[in-house]
Each structure stands twice: as C-alpha cells, then as structure tokens.
Amino acid sequence: MTENARVGSITRSRRPPLVMPTNRVTVALPFSKITVEEPVHELAELAAIVAELAAFVEAAAAEPEATQLRLRAQALAARIR
C-alpha cells in the first residue's frame, strides 16, 4: 500500500458517521375554535363617511337619484351604529 493510499484510508475512517434523522410531526389546528368577527367600529365609520359623501353629491347634483343615494347611505349608517 502506498503512503498516499494509507493516508487517504486513515482520513476516511476518522470522519464522523453521517446521521440524517427523520422526524414526523403532526400538527393539529383548532379550526372549530376560530371565530371571525366584523370590525364593527371601522364599518360604522366607513358608512358614516359614505353618508357624508352622498350628501355632498346631492348638494352638487340636484338629482332625485342623489337624494335617494343619500337617504340609503344615511339609513345604512344608522343601522350599523
């Protein structure tokens, strides 16, 4: 055996063994406990802004559709509050 071959075999045998563990993990998600809530405060604020904009549109364009739009927007804002 040559000196290079002997050094190579010694080097290979001194390396730590390669360990590749396999793990399985089961994840349970509590879908039955997830609740969805509406952002009531933000929705009420948005409805109030829409009602104010509808009033501006009615003042700018004196059309019957603008009046109906304002009344609908005000009714929605009152319902949400």
N, C-alpha and C positions, 0 to 999 in steps of 0.2 A: 504494500500500500504506500502510495507516495505521501509526502509530507502535506501537500495541499488537500488531498482526499481525506486524510486523517483529521486535519483542522476543520474541514467542512462537515464531517460527520460529528465531531465534537460540538461544533456550533449548533447544528440542527438538533442535537439531543438535549442541549441546555435551554432551548426555548420553552417557555411555559405552554402547557396544552391549551388549545383554543376552546373556549367554553362559550357556547351560544345557547343560553336557556330560552325556553319558550314558555310564555305565560299567557293564560287566557283570563280575561277579566269580564265579568258580567256586570252590566250597568243597568239598574232599574230606575226608570224615570217616573215620577209620580204624576202621570197625566191626569188622574182623577182629581188631583188637588190643585190644578192650575185654574185660576179664575181670571176672567177678562172683565175689566171694569172700564166704563167710558170715562173720559176726562170731563166730568160734568162742568166744572168751573170754566175750562177753556172753551167748551162747546157753547156755554151760555154767553161768554164774552164774544165769541165769533158771531153768534146770532144777533147780538146787540149791534155789532159793527155793521152787519148786513142790513139791519133795520135802519140804521142811520144813513147808510149809503142809498138805500131805497128812498128815503126822504129827500136826499139831495137830488136824486134822479127825478123825483116827482116835481121838485121845485124848478129844475132846469127844463124839463119837458112836460108841459101840462097836457098829458095824455091820460085817458082813462086806464090804459094798461099800467102806467106808472103808479097810479093811485092804488090799483089792485095789488101790484107788487109790494108797495109799502105796507098795505094792510096785512098781506100774507106774512111778510117778514116780521112785522110787529107781533102778530099772533104767535108765530113760531118762537120768537124771543121770550114772550110772556109764558108760553107753555114750558120752556126749558128751565126757566128760573124757578 
